[in-house]
């Protein structure tokens, strides 16, 4: 019975370390995925802004050509 008591803290440490590592890895992967989503969203918003600016410039040029 004594060897079990001696090994038990080591086994507990191993389990907790393994579980903690797994949770940390999953969190890291989630943060990577979240960063990719943020980057994709940023690109989409920049493209929309560029399109709006282009349309505004075209409208301004058309208004200037009409003499307004």
Secondary structure, DSSP 8 states (H G I E B T S, - for coil): -HHHHHHHHHHHHHHHHHHHHHHHHHHHHHHHHHHHHHHHHHHHHHHHHHHHHHHHHHHHHHHHHHT-
